């Protein structure tokens, strides 16, 4: 069996096993889930080691440039004179997805460990967790737009219930808000997907196709079709391809999220249980960034090129706005959520630069933020599980009673603010380098954009260091007094084993970024060349 297929569908098989096991086995569900994610991590690492470097971007030549591919007929309908409807089960990965795939597998292991805090309805929780696991892995492996859309939409259902059933006091509000925001973008994505299907034909079979690889090649568009590059079709008075790009961008921008489509994120994070917060920040936000690169820019390169200024502008606004909001927060989880908005702004700025350095930095930033946001939300969950409070002003002097916990917080905070030697520094530095290079190379971005982006790094240092000073240093002073002091025990073995690999990874990637760049470089270079040819 194809290794990617095995990676995608192992969780759903295990979810079925857990669903049929008797409730008397409930204590073992967490071990089964953890074992499943560890097996997936092992498969992902094997895929990483076997991945061969080489130009592998989809739109340059043909699908043979992807690796670990599997393409099987799935839905084939004979439409008579109209031909055949062709939908394939089509999976494969290139340099743009390999690093994100490994990062996702590790984050799922951490989320599974964090799930040990769940005490109610364990069967339901872990079945939904594993369905979500399948969906997020499937998104990064799909090369058929229809298959991508199914996995993309499938994430909604388990997340809605995981937030709505196991979340905090306002969990229903947060779950509904998240669901409606994401569904809004997805509905219009469906319309664009259908339009692309009706516009593109497979050069071999002559049938319309959902293959994203074929959609990236202008030669495969039917003459006079809605989304043909040479078509003069308009939608609401705008060129059809411009409308298609904007609609898809909004759908993925909600996931990133970018300002002003970000308001679901703080509510969802605050109310979600720790493992769900980890998946939201560590994986879901990266799916938005990946979708912008793979689909928006890949299928509509000339529109992305023409609108690069506005993409960069939105990225800069997200960086500054997210950082200022993080600076104003009193809830630890909400502060981390707004920091995610700011950090993901660097991803959009790097993409908008349309340079090799900028795109490499954007991918590195997504990988780095995946690990760091996972670490930050796990650390926030440690405090909350002990005293059920996350108010930054409710704690002071925690270093005196939780020295090991404080050590990991210091690592996570300094890594997140972009200190040299850590992975976030590499991601932000390359994103800004690409943005600084853009004015002289392609003239897409002005110099003031990376300058303003740099201000976001200073603001990041401000809110992380201020939080560190208020919560962990000074004379011990806890809102809950001696009761809290007793409850706030230092890290246990499970928590230390969870945090240690994350701390090591952000350091290793900061010192040896070639672990990521070595795998993505050829694909990034080919991608930028593809964009330049448009």
C-alpha positions as CSV (number, residue, x, y, z in Angstrom):
1,X,0.0,0.0,0.0
2,X,1.2,3.5,-0.7
3,X,2.8,5.1,2.3
4,X,0.8,8.3,2.1
5,X,-2.4,6.4,1.9
6,X,-1.4,4.4,5.0
7,X,-0.4,7.7,6.8
8,X,-3.7,9.3,6.0
9,X,-6.1,6.4,6.8
10,X,-4.5,4.7,9.8
11,X,-6.2,7.1,12.2
12,X,-9.7,6.4,10.9
13,X,-9.2,2.7,11.2
14,X,-8.1,3.1,14.8
15,X,-11.0,5.5,15.4
16,X,-13.4,2.7,14.3
17,X,-11.6,0.3,16.7
18,X,-12.1,2.7,19.6
19,X,-15.7,3.2,18.6
20,X,-16.5,-0.5,18.9
21,X,-14.5,-1.2,22.0
22,X,-16.5,-1.4,25.3
23,X,-16.5,1.6,27.6
24,X,-14.8,-0.5,30.2
25,X,-11.7,0.0,28.1
26,X,-11.9,3.8,28.4
27,X,-8.6,4.1,30.3
28,X,-6.8,2.6,27.3
29,X,-8.1,4.9,24.7
30,X,-5.4,7.6,25.3
31,X,-2.7,5.0,24.9
32,X,-4.2,3.7,21.7
33,X,-4.4,7.2,20.3
34,X,-0.9,8.1,21.4
35,X,0.5,4.9,19.8
36,X,-1.4,5.8,16.5
37,X,0.2,9.2,16.4
38,X,3.6,7.8,17.1
39,X,3.3,5.3,14.3
40,X,2.3,8.2,12.0
41,X,5.3,10.2,13.2
42,X,7.5,7.2,12.4
43,X,6.1,7.0,8.9
44,X,6.5,10.7,8.3
45,X,10.2,10.6,9.4
46,X,10.7,7.7,7.0
47,X,9.1,9.7,4.2
48,X,11.4,12.6,5.1
49,X,14.5,10.5,4.9
50,X,13.5,8.9,1.6
51,X,12.4,12.1,0.0
52,X,14.7,12.9,-2.9
53,X,15.8,16.5,-3.5
54,X,15.0,17.8,-6.9
55,X,12.7,20.4,-8.6
56,X,9.2,19.2,-7.9
57,X,6.8,22.1,-8.2
58,X,3.5,21.1,-9.7
59,X,3.1,23.6,-12.5
60,X,6.5,23.4,-14.1
61,X,6.2,20.2,-16.2
62,X,4.1,17.3,-15.1
63,X,2.9,15.3,-12.1
64,X,5.8,12.9,-12.2
65,X,7.8,15.5,-10.3
66,X,5.9,14.7,-7.1
67,X,7.0,11.8,-4.9
68,X,5.2,8.9,-3.2
69,X,2.3,9.5,-5.6
70,X,-0.8,7.3,-5.9
71,X,-3.5,8.0,-8.4
72,X,-6.6,5.7,-8.5
73,X,-10.0,6.2,-10.3
74,X,-12.5,7.2,-7.7
75,X,-15.7,8.7,-9.2
76,X,-16.1,8.3,-13.0
77,X,-19.5,9.2,-14.4
78,X,-20.4,8.8,-18.1
79,X,-22.2,12.0,-19.0
80,X,-23.0,10.9,-22.6
81,X,-22.3,13.7,-25.2
82,X,-20.8,15.8,-22.4
83,X,-18.0,13.3,-21.9
84,X,-17.0,11.8,-18.5
85,X,-16.7,13.2,-15.0
86,X,-13.3,12.3,-13.7
87,X,-12.5,12.5,-10.0
88,X,-9.4,10.6,-8.8
89,X,-8.0,9.6,-5.5
90,X,-4.7,11.4,-6.1
91,X,-2.1,12.0,-3.4
92,X,1.6,12.9,-3.5
93,X,4.0,15.4,-1.9
94,X,6.8,17.7,-3.0
95,X,9.2,20.0,-1.2
96,X,6.4,22.5,-0.3
97,X,4.6,19.9,1.7
98,X,7.2,17.5,3.2
99,X,8.3,19.7,6.0
100,X,4.7,20.6,7.0
101,X,3.8,16.9,6.9
102,X,6.5,16.0,9.4
103,X,5.7,19.0,11.6
104,X,2.0,18.0,11.6
105,X,2.8,14.5,12.6
106,X,4.8,15.6,15.6
107,X,2.2,18.2,16.7
108,X,-0.4,15.4,16.6
109,X,1.8,13.4,19.0
110,X,2.0,16.4,21.4
111,X,-1.8,16.9,21.1
112,X,-2.4,13.3,21.9
113,X,-0.3,13.6,25.1
114,X,-2.1,16.8,26.0
115,X,-5.4,14.9,25.6
116,X,-4.6,12.9,28.7
117,X,-6.2,15.8,30.7
118,X,-9.6,15.0,29.2
119,X,-11.7,13.1,31.8
120,X,-15.2,13.0,30.3
121,X,-16.7,11.0,27.3
122,X,-13.3,9.7,26.4
123,X,-14.5,7.5,23.5
124,X,-16.2,10.4,21.8
125,X,-13.2,12.7,22.2
126,X,-10.6,10.3,20.9
127,X,-12.8,9.2,17.9
128,X,-13.2,12.8,16.9
129,X,-9.5,13.5,17.5
130,X,-8.5,10.7,15.1
131,X,-11.0,11.8,12.5
132,X,-9.4,15.3,12.7
133,X,-6.0,13.6,12.5
134,X,-6.9,12.0,9.2
135,X,-8.3,15.2,7.7
136,X,-5.3,17.4,8.4
137,X,-2.8,14.8,7.1
138,X,-5.0,14.4,4.0
139,X,-5.0,18.1,3.2
140,X,-1.2,18.2,2.9
141,X,-1.1,15.1,0.7
142,X,-4.0,15.8,-1.7
143,X,-3.3,16.7,-5.3
144,X,-6.9,16.4,-6.5
145,X,-8.9,19.6,-5.6
146,X,-12.1,17.6,-4.9
147,X,-10.2,15.3,-2.5
148,X,-8.5,18.3,-0.9
149,X,-11.9,20.0,-0.4
150,X,-13.3,16.9,1.3
151,X,-10.4,16.7,3.8
152,X,-10.6,20.5,4.2
153,X,-14.3,20.4,5.1
154,X,-14.0,17.2,7.1
155,X,-11.9,19.2,9.7
156,X,-14.9,21.3,10.5
157,X,-17.0,18.7,12.1
158,X,-14.6,17.2,14.7
159,X,-13.3,20.7,15.6
160,X,-16.9,22.0,16.1
161,X,-17.7,19.2,18.6
162,X,-14.2,19.1,20.2
163,X,-14.6,22.8,21.1
164,X,-18.3,22.8,21.7
165,X,-18.3,19.7,24.0
166,X,-15.0,19.8,25.8
167,X,-14.3,23.6,25.8
168,X,-14.7,26.3,28.5
169,X,-17.7,28.3,29.7
170,X,-18.4,30.0,26.4
171,X,-17.6,26.9,24.3
172,X,-20.9,26.9,22.3
173,X,-20.4,30.5,21.1
174,X,-16.7,29.8,20.2
175,X,-17.6,26.6,18.3
176,X,-20.4,28.2,16.3
177,X,-18.3,31.3,15.5
178,X,-15.5,29.1,14.3
179,X,-17.8,26.9,12.2
180,X,-19.6,29.8,10.5
181,X,-16.4,31.7,9.7
182,X,-14.8,28.7,8.1
183,X,-18.0,27.5,6.4
184,X,-18.4,30.9,4.8
185,X,-15.1,30.7,3.0
186,X,-15.6,27.0,2.1
187,X,-18.9,27.5,0.4
188,X,-17.5,30.0,-2.1
189,X,-14.4,27.9,-2.5
190,X,-16.7,25.1,-3.7
191,X,-18.1,27.4,-6.5
192,X,-14.6,28.3,-7.7
193,X,-13.5,24.6,-7.6
194,X,-16.5,23.7,-9.8
195,X,-15.6,26.6,-12.2
196,X,-12.0,25.4,-12.4
197,X,-13.2,21.8,-13.1
198,X,-15.4,22.9,-16.0
199,X,-12.5,25.0,-17.4
200,X,-9.7,22.4,-17.2
201,X,-9.2,19.2,-19.3
202,X,-6.8,16.4,-18.7
203,X,-4.4,16.4,-21.7
204,X,-4.4,12.5,-21.7
205,X,-8.0,11.6,-21.3
206,X,-9.6,14.8,-22.6
207,X,-12.0,14.8,-19.7
208,X,-12.6,17.6,-17.3
209,X,-10.5,17.1,-14.2
210,X,-10.1,18.3,-10.6
211,X,-6.3,17.7,-10.7
212,X,-4.6,20.7,-9.1
213,X,-1.5,19.9,-11.2
214,X,-3.4,20.3,-14.4
215,X,-5.1,23.4,-13.1
216,X,-1.6,25.0,-12.7
217,X,-0.9,24.6,-16.4
218,X,-2.6,27.3,-18.6
219,X,-2.3,25.0,-21.6
220,X,-4.9,22.7,-20.1
221,X,-7.7,25.3,-19.9
222,X,-10.4,25.0,-22.5
223,X,-10.6,27.9,-24.9
224,X,-13.3,30.3,-23.9
225,X,-13.8,28.7,-20.5
226,X,-14.6,30.9,-17.4
227,X,-11.1,30.6,-15.9
228,X,-9.0,30.4,-19.1
229,X,-6.1,32.8,-18.9
230,X,-7.2,34.3,-22.3
231,X,-10.9,34.4,-21.3
232,X,-12.6,37.8,-21.0
233,X,-15.3,36.4,-18.8
234,X,-16.4,38.6,-15.9
235,X,-18.1,38.0,-12.6
236,X,-19.8,41.0,-10.9
237,X,-17.9,43.2,-13.4
238,X,-14.5,41.8,-12.4
239,X,-12.3,39.4,-14.4
240,X,-13.3,35.8,-13.5
241,X,-9.7,34.8,-12.6
242,X,-9.4,37.8,-10.2
243,X,-12.7,36.8,-8.5
244,X,-11.5,33.2,-8.3
245,X,-8.2,34.2,-6.7
246,X,-9.9,36.6,-4.2
247,X,-12.5,34.0,-3.2
248,X,-9.9,31.3,-2.6
249,X,-7.7,33.7,-0.7
250,X,-10.5,34.7,1.6
251,X,-11.2,31.0,2.3
252,X,-7.6,30.3,3.3
253,X,-7.1,33.7,4.9
254,X,-9.8,32.8,7.4
255,X,-7.7,29.8,8.4
256,X,-4.4,31.6,8.6
257,X,-6.0,33.9,10.0
258,X,-5.3,37.4,8.6
259,X,-6.8,40.7,9.8
260,X,-9.7,41.4,9.7
261,X,-10.8,37.7,9.3
262,X,-9.1,36.7,12.6
263,X,-11.8,37.3,15.2
264,X,-12.8,33.6,15.6
265,X,-9.2,32.7,16.7
266,X,-8.9,34.2,20.2
267,X,-12.4,33.0,21.2
268,X,-11.7,29.5,19.9
269,X,-8.4,29.3,21.6
270,X,-9.6,30.6,24.9
271,X,-12.5,28.2,25.1
272,X,-10.9,25.1,23.4
273,X,-9.3,22.4,25.6
274,X,-5.5,22.4,25.4
275,X,-5.1,19.6,22.8
276,X,-7.5,21.4,20.4
277,X,-5.7,24.7,20.9
278,X,-2.5,22.9,20.0
279,X,-4.1,21.6,16.7
280,X,-5.7,24.9,15.9
281,X,-2.5,26.9,16.3
282,X,0.1,24.2,15.3
283,X,-1.7,22.8,12.3
284,X,-4.9,24.6,11.2
285,X,-3.2,28.0,10.7
286,X,-0.5,26.3,8.5
287,X,-3.2,24.7,6.3
288,X,-4.3,28.3,5.5
289,X,-0.8,29.3,4.5
290,X,-0.3,26.1,2.6
291,X,-3.5,26.6,0.7
292,X,-2.5,30.2,-0.3
293,X,0.8,28.9,-1.7
294,X,-0.4,25.7,-3.3
295,X,-3.8,26.8,-4.7
296,X,-4.2,30.6,-4.8
297,X,-0.8,31.4,-6.0
298,X,-0.2,28.1,-7.9
299,X,-3.4,28.2,-9.9
300,X,-3.7,32.0,-10.3
301,X,0.0,33.1,-10.5
302,X,-0.6,36.2,-12.6
303,X,-3.3,37.5,-10.2
304,X,-1.0,36.8,-7.2
305,X,1.8,38.7,-9.0
306,X,-0.5,41.7,-9.8
307,X,-2.0,41.8,-6.3
308,X,1.3,41.2,-4.4
309,X,1.2,44.7,-3.0
310,X,-2.1,44.1,-1.3
311,X,-1.0,40.7,0.0
312,X,2.0,42.3,1.5
313,X,-0.1,45.1,3.0
314,X,-2.4,42.6,4.7
315,X,0.6,40.7,6.0
316,X,2.1,43.9,7.6
317,X,-1.3,44.9,9.1
318,X,-1.6,41.4,10.6
319,X,1.9,41.6,12.1
320,X,1.4,45.0,13.7
321,X,-2.3,44.6,14.7
322,X,-1.7,41.1,16.2
323,X,1.3,42.2,18.2
324,X,-0.5,45.3,19.6
325,X,-3.5,43.2,20.7
326,X,-1.2,40.6,22.3
327,X,0.4,43.4,24.2
328,X,-3.0,44.4,25.6
329,X,-4.2,41.0,26.8
330,X,-4.6,39.8,30.3
331,X,-5.4,36.2,29.5
332,X,-2.4,34.1,28.7
333,X,-4.1,32.0,26.1
334,X,-5.6,35.0,24.4
335,X,-2.1,36.7,24.3
336,X,-0.6,33.6,22.6
337,X,-3.5,33.6,20.1
338,X,-2.9,37.2,19.1
339,X,0.8,36.4,18.8
340,X,-0.1,33.7,16.3
341,X,-1.9,36.3,14.2
342,X,1.2,38.5,14.2
343,X,3.6,35.6,13.4
344,X,1.5,34.3,10.6
345,X,1.6,37.8,9.1
346,X,5.3,37.1,8.3
347,X,4.2,34.1,6.2
348,X,1.9,36.3,4.1
349,X,4.6,38.9,3.7
350,X,7.1,36.3,2.6
351,X,4.7,34.9,0.0
352,X,3.9,38.4,-1.3
353,X,7.6,39.1,-2.0
354,X,7.6,36.4,-4.7
355,X,11.3,35.8,-4.0
356,X,13.1,32.5,-3.2
357,X,14.2,33.9,0.2
358,X,10.7,35.1,1.1
359,X,8.9,31.9,0.2
360,X,11.6,29.8,2.0
361,X,11.1,32.0,5.0
362,X,7.4,31.6,4.9
363,X,7.6,27.8,4.9
364,X,10.2,27.9,7.7
365,X,8.0,30.3,9.7
366,X,5.1,27.9,9.4
367,X,7.2,24.9,10.5
368,X,8.7,26.9,13.4
369,X,5.4,28.4,14.5
370,X,3.9,25.0,14.4
371,X,6.3,23.8,17.1
372,X,6.5,27.0,19.1
373,X,2.7,27.6,19.3
374,X,2.3,23.9,20.3
375,X,4.8,24.5,23.1
376,X,3.2,27.8,24.2
377,X,-0.4,26.4,24.4
378,X,0.8,23.3,26.2
379,X,2.5,25.5,28.7
380,X,-0.6,27.6,29.1
381,X,-2.6,24.4,29.6
382,X,-0.3,23.3,32.4
383,X,-1.1,26.3,34.5
384,X,-4.8,26.1,33.7
385,X,-5.1,22.4,34.6
386,X,-3.7,23.1,38.1
387,X,-5.7,26.2,39.2
388,X,-8.2,26.8,36.3
389,X,-7.0,30.3,35.8
390,X,-5.0,32.0,33.0
391,X,-5.0,35.6,34.2
392,X,-1.5,37.1,33.6
393,X,-2.0,39.5,36.5
394,X,-3.1,36.6,38.8
395,X,0.4,35.2,39.0
396,X,3.7,36.6,40.2
397,X,7.0,34.9,41.1
398,X,6.2,31.5,39.6
399,X,9.9,30.8,39.1
400,X,10.3,30.3,42.8
401,X,7.9,27.4,43.0
402,X,8.0,26.1,39.4
403,X,11.6,26.4,38.2
404,X,11.4,23.6,35.6
405,X,8.2,25.0,34.1
406,X,9.8,28.5,34.1
407,X,12.8,27.2,32.2
408,X,10.6,25.9,29.4
409,X,8.6,29.1,29.3
410,X,11.8,31.1,29.0
411,X,12.9,28.9,26.0
412,X,9.4,29.2,24.3
413,X,9.2,33.0,24.8
414,X,12.7,33.8,23.7
415,X,12.4,31.5,20.7
416,X,9.0,33.0,19.8
417,X,10.3,36.6,19.9
418,X,12.9,35.7,17.2
419,X,16.1,35.4,19.2
420,X,19.0,34.3,17.0
421,X,19.8,30.6,17.4
422,X,16.1,29.6,17.4
423,X,13.9,28.6,14.4
424,X,11.6,31.6,14.5
425,X,14.6,33.9,13.9
426,X,15.4,32.0,10.6
427,X,11.8,32.1,9.4
428,X,11.3,35.8,10.2
429,X,14.7,36.8,8.9
430,X,14.2,35.1,5.5
431,X,10.7,36.4,5.2
432,X,11.9,40.0,5.8
433,X,15.0,39.4,3.5
434,X,12.7,38.4,0.7
435,X,10.5,41.4,1.3
436,X,13.6,43.8,1.3
437,X,14.8,42.1,-1.9
438,X,11.5,42.4,-3.7
439,X,11.7,46.1,-4.6
440,X,15.0,45.6,-6.5
441,X,14.2,42.2,-8.0
442,X,10.6,42.4,-9.1
443,X,9.3,45.7,-7.8
444,X,6.3,44.1,-6.1
445,X,6.7,45.4,-2.6
446,X,7.9,48.8,-1.3
447,X,10.7,49.0,1.3
448,X,8.4,50.4,4.0
449,X,6.6,47.0,4.3
450,X,9.6,45.0,5.6
451,X,10.5,48.0,7.8
452,X,7.1,47.9,9.4
453,X,7.3,44.1,9.6
454,X,10.5,44.5,11.6
455,X,8.6,46.7,14.1
456,X,6.4,43.6,14.8
457,X,9.5,41.8,16.1
458,X,10.1,44.6,18.6
459,X,6.5,44.4,19.7
460,X,6.8,40.7,20.0
461,X,9.8,41.1,22.4
462,X,7.7,43.6,24.4
463,X,4.7,41.4,25.1
464,X,6.7,38.2,25.7
465,X,9.2,39.8,28.0
466,X,6.5,41.8,29.9
467,X,4.5,38.6,30.4
468,X,7.6,36.8,31.6
469,X,8.5,39.5,34.0
470,X,5.0,39.8,35.5
471,X,4.2,36.1,35.9
472,X,7.5,34.5,36.8
473,X,9.8,37.0,38.5
474,X,9.5,39.1,41.7
475,X,8.0,38.2,45.0
476,X,5.6,35.3,45.0
477,X,2.1,36.6,44.9
478,X,-0.8,34.4,43.7
479,X,-4.5,35.3,43.5
480,X,-5.4,32.0,45.1
481,X,-2.9,32.3,47.9
482,X,-1.7,29.2,49.7
483,X,-4.3,27.0,47.9
484,X,-2.8,27.9,44.5
485,X,0.7,27.5,45.9
486,X,0.0,23.9,46.9
487,X,-1.7,23.2,43.5
488,X,1.0,24.7,41.4
489,X,3.3,21.7,41.4
490,X,6.2,21.7,39.0
491,X,6.2,19.7,35.7
492,X,5.6,15.9,36.0
493,X,7.3,13.3,33.8
494,X,4.7,13.3,31.1
495,X,4.8,17.1,30.7
496,X,8.6,17.2,30.6
497,X,8.8,14.4,28.0
498,X,6.2,16.4,25.9
499,X,8.0,19.8,26.1
500,X,11.6,18.5,25.8
501,X,11.5,17.5,22.1
502,X,9.7,20.8,21.2
503,X,12.4,22.8,22.9
504,X,15.2,20.8,21.2
505,X,13.6,21.1,17.8
506,X,13.3,24.9,17.9
507,X,17.0,25.1,18.8
508,X,18.1,22.4,16.3
509,X,16.2,24.1,13.4
510,X,17.6,27.5,14.5
511,X,21.2,26.1,14.3
512,X,20.6,23.7,11.4
513,X,17.9,25.3,9.2
514,X,19.1,23.1,6.3
515,X,17.0,20.3,7.8
516,X,14.1,22.2,6.3
517,X,15.7,24.3,3.6
518,X,17.5,21.2,2.1
519,X,14.1,19.6,1.4
520,X,12.1,22.6,0.3
521,X,14.8,24.5,-1.7
522,X,14.5,22.9,-5.1
523,X,10.7,23.2,-5.0
524,X,10.8,26.8,-3.9
525,X,13.2,27.8,-6.6
526,X,11.1,26.0,-9.2
527,X,8.0,27.7,-7.8
528,X,9.5,31.2,-8.1
529,X,10.7,30.4,-11.6
530,X,7.1,29.3,-12.4
531,X,5.7,32.6,-11.0
532,X,8.3,34.6,-12.9
533,X,7.3,33.0,-16.2
534,X,3.8,34.3,-15.7
